[in-house]
Amino acid sequence: MSFPEKRDSDSGNSPYDEEKNEEKNVGVHPGGFETLNRSELPLDPDAELSDEEKARIDRRLLWKLDLRLIPWLCLLYLISFLDRTNIGNARLAGLEDSLNITPGQYNAALSIFFVSYAGAEPLTNVLLKRLRPSVFIPAIMLVWGICMTVMGLVHNFQGLMAARFFLGLAEAGLFPGINYYLSCWYRRDEFGIRAAIFFSAAAVSGSFGGLLAAAIQNMDGIGGKRGWAWIFILEGIATVLIGVASFWMVFDFPDEATFLSDVDRQRVIRRLKADQQSSAEHEEFRMTYFWASVKDWKTWLYAVVYMGCDGPLYAFSLFLPTIINGLGYTSTRAQLLSVPPYAAAAILTILIGYIADHTRQRGMSNTGVSVLGVVGFAMLLSAESPGVQYAGTFLGALGIYPCIANTITWVSNNTEGVYKRGVTLGFVIGWGNLNGVVSSNIYRSSDRPNYRTGHGIVFAYLVLFLLGGSALQYVLLRRENAKRRAGQLDHMTIGKTEKEIEALGDIRYVLSIMLLYQPAAQMLFRPNFIYTL
């Protein structure tokens, strides 16, 4: 008995699917994709064109999407990461002395952000789907911009804690939301490089933040405000203005995006459906999708992998100016010396996104890059020379930042179903960000100037969770793929209809050609979703 060709999660259709889809080309209108079944494609507006002409149109469409979506979303994340980490720059500009807070209270102010931030993340993608991106994203930006501005007006520890709590609550929807949003526009083998470009804004914000803080802190005394307060006020006002502009600059999902013509809309949705993405469809939210994510072992192992890079990310970004300051440099020079490691990390993040997209080896990319971080923090732990330690910060940044975008892409590639993917991303990113509470408390003033406790904990995160977790996930997914190819999971679909099997998400099956004309009760479904390694 022969079965249809299987498809991996980064590739296109099998010959059988193309045959089947040719029979199911249907028209589509804005907001009408919920009427299509998974196997139905919108009419092909380019059916009469040659393959070369189709490829040229496809490249032009991708370029149009990239120009409309990526630059503005990168700006939003740059602002988001700048607003959550600029407290590290404000510390060097005199925050603790002005508010009369202890190092322990400062760490508590860092931690409270991650409590609200991580707690809200699992549900934010559901809100994004229900409220529409063009409303949800600008609205949360306005709220967190106001919180950031208020941080520059506080006079005590209690005010700082309240502002940081609500800042975390408001920012919670952006990072998981935009990653989920982009996964609804691009095929799996196109998503990684764009997620990498998007996340590189975090590294750019580190460079930009250091330069900006060095300039703004010179406003010390203007209007009776200290330099650290002006950092919060000016960056908060900028966030509010960008949030207002986002009501016109952020677009909805493909079926309702106003910048697409009807023909381009059909092309986008055909590309997604040809990639067998549920992102191309409208699902009604049901708790089934929530529990499907909770019960999936991949969700929790991905959460372990993500905490292995996200915990070190926040330790690095919140304390890099402090670490460099501890090497004997002045406040302003420490701000400026924090720029180059971030710039190098931004370049490598984009490069790894490109490599992982083309090789489809996201697990191997994670393990390879994480070794750089392990070596970097080993240098910070063992070296006494400021020059060697500063070189360690470069390797640390190179080993952390690329793995964030690559891990999120890995999760998206291997999770199907509109709401299941959204919930899974929320859990994974939320758990990773909850480790910011740990990161906020490991670089203690009493450990100056070497900060061996902080460096040691980050080193352990990189070795155990990022490197070890990525290797384990790779092995388990490889084993799962082998079972699917051998037909060992066929029993899971016995007695289920095509619609019920469709609801399984990434546990996806395709009808056997040999049994196509048998009664429905005798139909056999085989797995055709092969996980990205």
N, C-alpha and C positions, 0 to 999 in steps of 0.2 A: 504493500500500500504506500503510495507517495503522498506527501503532504506539501502544502504551499511553502514557498520560500519564506524563511523567517527574516525578521527585520530588526536591526538594533535600534536603540533609542535615539541615535543621531542620524539615521539614514532615511531614505525615502521609501516608496512603496515597493512591494514585491510585484512580479509580473501578474500574479493572480489578482492583486488588489487593483492594478491598473485596468485589467480587463473588467473587473466588477464596477469600478468607478466610472468607466466609460458609459455604462448603462444607466448611471445615476447622476448625470449632470443636471442640475436644476438651477433655476433663477434664484436671485437673492436680493433683498432690499435692506436698507438700514434698519437695524434692530430686529431683523427677521431670521437670524441664524438659529434661533431656538427651534425653528420648525424643521431643521435638517437633522437627519440621523448621522451618526458618525461616518458611515460609508458613503454619504452623498456629498458631491462636490457642486459648487456653484458652476454655472455655465462658463466655459473657457472663452474669454473674449479674444484670445490669440490663437484659436484653434487652427486657423488657415495659414499661420505664419510658419516659417522654417525654424529649426532648432536654434540656429544662430541668432535669428531675430528675437526669438523668445528669451534667449539668454541675455541679449542686450537690454530688452525691456525689464527683465528681472533685476539686472544690475542697477538700472536707472531707478526702479522702484525702491530697492534697498537703500540707495543713496538718498532718495527723498525721505524715507523713514528715518534714516540716521540723522539727517540735518534737522528734521522737525522734532525728534525726540531726545537724542543723546545730549547735545550741548546744554540745553536748559536743565535736564535732569541732573547732569554733572554739577551744574551751578548750585542746584538745590542741595545736593549732598555735601558739596564743599561748605556751604553755609551751615548745614546741620552739624557736620563734624567740627567745624570751627567753633560753633556756639557751645558744644558740649565739652570741648577740651581747652578752651581759652582760659579756664580757671587756673590751669598750670602756668600760663603766662602772667595772669593777674597776681599769682602768688609771688612771683619774682618782682612784681611792681609794688609790693607792699600791702597786699590784701590782709594777711594775718595780723600785722601790726595795727592797721586801721580799725579792724573789727575786734581786736583784742581776743583772738581765738587761738587755741592751742593747736599743735600739730595733730592731735587726736581728733579735735573738732573739725579741722580742715579735712581729714580723711573721712569723717562722717558725712560731710557735705558732698564729697565725691560719691560716697556709697549710696546716699539716698536717691541720687539720680537713677542709678541702675535698678533700684527696687521698683520704682514706678515704671521705668522704661521697659524692663523685662516682663513685668507683670501684665502690661497692656498689650504686648506684641502678638500673642497668639490670636487675638480677636480682631486685630486691626485690618487684616486682609479681607475679612468678612464685611467689615464696614466699608472698605474701599470698593468692594464689588457692588454693594447695595447703594452707596451714595454717589458713585461715579468718581473717577480720578480727578476730573476737572473741578470738583467741589471739595472732595475730601482733602487732597494734598494742599491746596492753597489755604484752606481753613485751619489746618493744624499748623501751618507756617505762621499765620497771623498770631495764633495763640502762643507759640513758643518765642516768637519775636518780642511779644509783650513781656513774657517772663524774663527774657534775656535783658531787656531794657530795665526792668524792675530790679534785677540783680545789681545794677550800678547805683541803685538808690537805697539799698539796705544799710542799716546802721549796726546790726548785731548778728550774732550767730543764728538766732531763731529765724530772722528774715532771710538769711542766706539759705537755710535748710528748706524753708517753704518754697522759695523761688526755684531751687534745684529740683525739688520733688515735682513741681508742676511742669518744669522744663522737660524732665524725663517723660512724663505722661504725654505731653504734646508731641515730642519728637518720636515717640514709639512707632508711629505708623509709616514713617518715611522709608527707612531702609528695607524692611520686608515688603512694604507696599510697592516700591519701585522695582525691586527685583522680580516680584510676582507680575507686575504690570508689563515689564519688558519681555518676560517669558510668554506673554500672551500676544506678542507682536512678531517674534522671531522664531525660526526653526531652531532645533536643538544644536545643530552644528554651527549656528550663527550667534547663539546667545552668549557664549563664554567670553569672546573678545569684547562684546559690548558691556557685559557685566564688569569686566576688568577695567575698561575705560571709565565706566561709571564709578567704580570703587576707587580708581586712582585719584579721584577728587579728594578722597580722605588724606592721601599722602600729600597731594598738592596743598591741601588746607593746612597741613603741618608746616610746610615751607612758607606759605603765605601768612599763616598765623604768627610765626616767629617774626617775620619782617614787619607785619602790621602792628604787632604788640610793641616792637622796638620803637616804632614811630609814635604810636598813640600815647605811650607812657610819658612822652615828653610834654604832654598837655597837663601834667601834674600841677594842680593849683588853680587851673582855669575854672571859673564859676564856682570856686570853693570845693571842687571835686578832686580826688586823688587820681593818679594816672590809671590805676587798676579799674576805677569806676568808669572812666571814659572808655576803656576797652569794652566793657559790657554794654554801655549806653549806645555807643556808635555802631557796634556790630548788631545790637538788637534792633535799632532803627533801620539798618540796612536789610535785615531779615523781614521786617514788616513790609517795606517797600517791594521787595522781591516777591513776598507772599501775595500782595495785591496784584502785581503783574502776572502772577501764575494763574489767575482766573482766566486769562486769555492765552497763556502760553502752554498750559498743560491740557492734553487732549484725552478723550475717553478711549474705550477699547475699540478695536478695528471696525466693528460693525456700526459704530456711531461717531467715529472720528470725522470732524467737519472738514479737515484739510484734504481728505481723500475724495476723489471723484467716484462715481458708482463703479466705473470700470476698475479703478485701482483697488477699490474695496473688495471686489470679486477676486482680484489677483491675490491680495493679502490672505483672504480667507481660504482660497484654494491652496496656497502654500502651506498654511497651518494644517489643513485637513489632510493634505498629501503627506505631511509629517506625522499624521495620526495623533494630533494634539486635541485634547478636550478643551484646550484654551480657546479653540475656535467656536465653541458652542456656549449656549446659555443653560446652565444648570440651576435648578432651584435648590437653595440650601436645605439640607436635611442633616440631622445628627448622625446619620449613617456615615457621612463623609468625615465628620469629626472623629468618630470612633475608629474608622478605617485607618486614620493617621495614628491614633493613639496605640492601636494594636500592631502596627507595623514595626518590626524590629529595626528596619532601616532608619526610621525616624530617630530612634534613640541613639543608635551608633553614630549617625550623622551629627547628632547633638554633642556627642563626646568629641568627635573630630573638630567641630566648630568651636567648642570651648577651648580646644588646644591651640587655636590661633586667635580667638577673640579675647581671651583672658590676657595673653601677652600683648595684644594690640593695645588694650586700654592702659596696661601698665606702662607700655612704651610711650604712648601718645600723651598721657597725663603727666608723666614724670621725666621725659627726656630733657626739658630745660633744667629741671632740678638736678638730674644726673650730671649733665654737662657743667652746671654751676658748681657741683661738688668736686669736679676735677680741677677747680681753681680759677675758673674764668668768671669775669664780672657778669652782672645781671644782663646788660645789653648785649655783650659778646656771646653769652650763653644762648640768648634768644636767636642771634644770628647763626651760631654754629649748629643749631637744631635744624636748619634749612636743608643742607646737602643730603643727610640720610633719607629724608622724606622724598627729595627729588629722585634719588636713585631708586627708591622703592616704587615710585609711580611708574618709572620706565619699565622695571622688571615685571610689575603687575600686568601691564598691557602685553608684554612679550609672552608671558606665561599663558595669558588668555588666548593669544593667537596660536601658540604651540598646542595647547590642550584641545582647542577646537579642531585642529587639523589632524592630530594624532588620535583623538578620542581616548586619551589615557589620562584622565583627571586624577585618579588615585596615584599613579606614578609621578605625575607632576607635583602633587602635594608632598609626597615622601621626599622627592629630590630637593625641592625648595626648602623644606623644613630643616634639612641638614645644615643649610646656611645659617639659619637662626640658632640651631644648637651650637654650632661653632662660635658664632658671635657672642652668645651669652656665656659660653665657656671662657672666652677671652675676657669678658667683663668680670667673671668670677675670679680668675686666676692672675690676671695681669696687674702690675702695680703702676706701670707707665701710663700717664694720661693719654699719650698718643695711641698706644695699643688699645686702650679702653675706648677711645673715640672711634677707632677703626672697628671695634666690636659693635658699636651702635649701628654702623653701616650694615654689617652682616645681619644684625638682629632685625633691622627694618626689612632687608631683602628676604629674610626667611619667614616673616610674618605677613606682610601686606598682600603678596600675591595669593596666599592660601585662602584669604577671606573670600575674594571673588570666585576663585576656583571651586571652593567647597560649596558655595551657594549655587553655582551653576551645576555642580554634580548632583546636588539635591533636586534641583528643578528638572534636570534631564531624566531622573529616575523616579519621578513622582507624577502620576497621571490623575486627571480629574481636576476640574477647575477649583473646587473648594478644598479637595484633599491637598492639592499642592499648596494652596494658600495657608491652610491650617498647619501643614508640615513645616513650611518655611517660618511660620510664626513660632512654632515650638522650638525649632532648631536655633533660630536667631535669638529668641527670647532666652533660652537656656544659656546660650553663649554670652549674651549681654549680662545675665545675672552674675556671671563670673567677674563682671566689673566691680562687684562689691569686694571680692577678694583682691583684685588688682589695686583698688583704692587704698588698701591698708597694708601693703607689703613693703613700700618704700618709706621707712620711718626715719625721722630726723636723727634719732639716736644711732642709726647705722651709717651716718656720714663718715667718710666720703666714699666708701667702697660699696655700700648697700648690698652686702653679700646675701642677706636674707631675701631681698626682693629679686635679685638676679637668680638665686637658687630656685625660687618658686617658679619663675618664668621658665627656667631651664627644664624643670620637671614637667611643666605643662607641655612644652614643645616635644620632649622625648616620649612621654607616656601617652598623651592624648592626641597630639597632632601627628607625629610620626607613627606611633604605635597604632592609633585608631585608624589612620588612613590605610596602613598596611593590612590591618584586619578586615576593614570594609572591602578592600580590593579582593582579598582572598575569598570572602564569603559571597560577594557578588559573582565572582568567577565560578564558584561552585554552583550558585543558583542558576547561572546561564547554562552550565553543563546539564543540569537536571531538565531544564526547559527544552534544550536541543534533543535530549534523549527521550522526551515524552513522559518523564516520570511524574509530571504534575497534571496530566490530562484528567485524572479522576476528579479534580476540583470543579469541573464544569458539568459533570453528569447531572442531567435533569434541569439545567438552567436554560432560560431563553437567551437570545442574543442581547436583549435589553438588560437582563440581569448580569450577563457577563460584562457588558459595557460598563456597568456600575462598579465593577471590580477595579477600575482605574488602571494602574500599571500592571495588575495581574490580568493582562489583556489576552484574548484568544481570537482565533480566526477560524472560520468554518472550513472544514476539510473538503477539498474539491471532489474527492472520491465519493463523499456521502451527500453531495449538494442536492441530489434529487431524491434523497430518502425522506420519509416522514419526519416531521419536526422532532418527535420524541426520540428518534434514532440519530439525530445530528450529533456529530462529534466536533468539539472545538479544541484547537491546539494553541499553546502559547506562542505569540509572535512578538512580544515585547522583550527584547534582550537588553539587559542593563548596561549602561555605559560604565566602563571600568576606569 
